[in-house]
């Protein structure tokens, strides 16, 4: 599928941010990664090519027509604040975060800092209510986020959000990135999507098996 190439802001200097930034660059986008310490990303920018740049969270949010939130869950709300609700207003914001607590897992099960009737996505929506948040890339490890190879089978990425147009835009990105998108509805569905991170991590944390993704079967 041919996409209308837009500027993409990737908020986050960690591995998820790098993988997704590299993925957008691979598919022809211009990308600005946001960081509090530009020196941390100097090598990445030098290696990533002429369409890559680095800026503050506020600069990146203004730069991107699409914004990707790719920080630790504990830093997600602050990242939205640093980007600025006004700069995010009206834009598709892909939320790849999970509310993983700063506590060790219990028998391979991660601990979340949210409860069963609240998601991190819902908290973010309250911080920037005019942004068009879409949950995506939250239920698989970073190595599989862009054009994963599962012997020709497209894995399923579960998404949700309140803006239909933003979800269609994310579905097009996922298609280019080698995924089948499954729209689970409104932002409240993130209460079910985010815990898929727990499920995905159990084989890895218990048995060091990280080479899997979810697939929704239909009949």
C-alpha positions in Angstrom: 0.0 0.0 0.0 1.4 3.4 -0.9 1.2 5.9 2.0 1.1 9.6 1.9 4.5 10.3 3.6 4.2 12.6 6.6 6.7 13.9 9.1 6.8 11.5 12.1 7.8 12.4 15.7 9.0 9.5 17.8 9.1 10.5 21.5 11.6 8.3 23.2 15.3 7.5 23.1 15.2 3.8 24.0 15.2 0.7 21.8 11.4 0.8 21.0 11.8 4.4 19.8 14.8 3.5 17.7 13.1 0.5 16.1 10.0 2.4 15.2 12.0 5.5 14.0 14.1 3.3 11.8 11.0 1.6 10.5 9.4 4.9 9.5 12.7 6.0 7.8 12.8 2.7 6.0 9.4 3.4 4.6 10.2 6.8 3.4 9.1 9.1 6.2 11.1 12.0 7.7 11.6 11.3 11.4 12.5 13.4 14.4 13.3 11.6 17.7 12.6 13.4 20.9 15.0 13.3 23.8 16.0 15.3 26.9 19.6 14.7 26.1 20.4 15.2 22.3 23.9 13.8 22.8 22.4 10.4 23.5 21.0 10.2 19.9 23.9 11.8 18.1 25.3 8.5 16.8 21.8 7.4 15.7 21.2 10.6 13.8 24.6 10.4 12.1 23.9 6.8 11.0 20.2 7.2 10.1 20.6 9.4 7.1 19.4 12.8 5.9 15.7 12.3 6.8 16.6 11.8 10.5 16.8 14.5 13.1 16.7 15.0 16.8 14.9 17.5 19.0 13.2 18.2 22.3 9.8 16.7 23.0 8.2 20.0 22.2 10.1 20.4 18.9 9.3 16.9 17.9 5.6 17.3 18.6 5.5 20.4 16.4 7.4 18.7 13.7 5.4 15.5 13.4 2.1 15.1 11.6 2.1 11.7 13.3 3.5 11.3 16.8 4.7 8.0 18.3 4.9 7.7 22.0 7.6 5.2 22.7 8.8 5.8 26.3 8.6 3.7 29.5 5.1 3.6 30.8 6.1 5.3 34.0 7.3 8.3 31.9 4.4 8.4 29.4 2.3 11.0 31.0 5.3 13.3 31.5 6.3 12.8 27.9 2.9 14.0 26.8 3.2 17.0 29.0 6.6 17.8 27.6 5.3 17.5 24.1 2.4 19.8 24.9 -1.2 19.1 24.6 -1.6 22.0 22.1 1.1 20.6 19.8 -0.6 17.2 19.8 -4.1 18.5 19.2 -5.7 17.1 16.0 -2.8 14.7 15.4 -2.6 10.9 15.3 -0.7 9.8 18.3 0.4 6.2 18.3 0.7 5.0 21.9 3.2 2.1 22.1 3.5 2.2 25.9 2.5 -0.2 28.6 1.9 0.6 32.3 4.7 -1.6 33.6 5.5 -0.9 37.2 9.1 -0.5 38.5 8.8 -3.8 40.3 10.1 -7.3 39.5 7.7 -9.7 37.8 6.1 -12.5 39.8 6.7 -15.9 38.3 7.1 -14.3 34.9 4.1 -12.0 35.2 4.8 -8.3 34.9 3.2 -5.9 37.4 1.2 -2.9 36.2 0.6 0.4 37.9 -2.9 0.6 36.6 -6.0 -1.3 37.7 -8.3 -3.6 35.7 -10.8 -0.8 35.0 -8.2 1.8 33.8 -5.6 1.8 31.1 -2.5 4.0 30.6 -4.0 5.1 27.3 -7.0 6.6 29.1 -4.7 8.5 31.4 -2.9 9.9 28.3 -6.1 10.9 26.7 -7.0 13.0 29.7 -3.6 14.8 29.5 -4.1 15.7 25.8 -7.9 15.3 25.1 -7.7 16.9 21.6 -5.1 14.4 20.3 -6.2 11.4 18.4 -4.6 8.6 20.4 -4.4 5.1 18.9 -3.0 2.1 20.9 -0.6 0.1 18.8 2.7 -1.8 18.9 2.1 -2.5 22.6 1.7 -6.3 22.4 4.9 -7.5 20.9 8.7 -7.1 21.5 10.6 -4.4 19.6 12.5 -6.8 17.4 9.2 -7.8 15.7 7.5 -4.4 15.4 8.6 -3.6 11.8 8.1 -6.1 9.0 8.3 -9.3 11.2 9.1 -12.6 9.5 6.8 -15.4 10.6 7.1 -17.5 7.4 4.7 -15.4 5.4 2.0 -15.2 8.1 1.0 -11.7 9.1 0.6 -11.4 12.9 -2.2 -9.4 14.4 -1.8 -6.0 16.0 -4.7 -5.0 18.3 -5.5 -1.3 18.2 -8.1 1.0 19.7 -8.9 4.6 19.9 -11.8 7.1 19.6 -11.0 8.7 16.3 -11.9 6.6 13.2 -9.7 8.5 10.9 -6.6 8.2 13.1 -7.2 4.4 13.4 -7.4 4.1 9.6 -4.1 6.0 9.3 -2.5 3.6 11.8 -4.0 0.6 10.0 -2.3 1.8 6.8 1.0 2.1 8.7 0.6 -1.4 10.2 -0.1 -2.8 6.7 3.1 -1.3 5.4 5.0 -2.6 8.5 3.8 -6.1 7.8 0.9 -6.4 10.3 -2.8 -7.2 10.2 -4.6 -4.6 12.3 -7.6 -5.6 14.4 -9.7 -2.6 15.6 -11.0 -3.3 19.1 -13.0 -0.1 19.4 -12.8 2.8 21.8 -10.0 3.8 24.2 -11.5 1.7 26.9 -10.4 -1.4 24.9 -6.9 -0.6 26.0 -7.8 -2.1 29.3 -7.7 -5.5 27.5 -5.0 -4.7 25.0 -2.3 -3.5 27.4 -2.3 -6.7 29.5 -1.4 -8.6 26.3 2.1 -7.3 27.0 2.1 -9.4 30.2 1.0 -12.4 28.2 3.6 -11.9 25.5 6.4 -11.5 28.0 5.7 -14.7 30.1 7.4 -17.2 27.7 10.4 -14.8 27.6 10.7 -14.2 31.3 10.2 -17.9 32.2 11.9 -19.7 29.3 13.8 -17.0 27.3 11.5 -17.5 24.4 10.8 -14.1 22.6 10.1 -15.2 19.0 6.4 -15.1 19.0 3.4 -12.7 18.2 -0.3 -12.9 18.5 -2.6 -14.0 15.6 -6.4 -13.6 15.6 -8.0 -16.5 13.7 -11.4 -16.0 12.0 -13.9 -18.4 10.5 
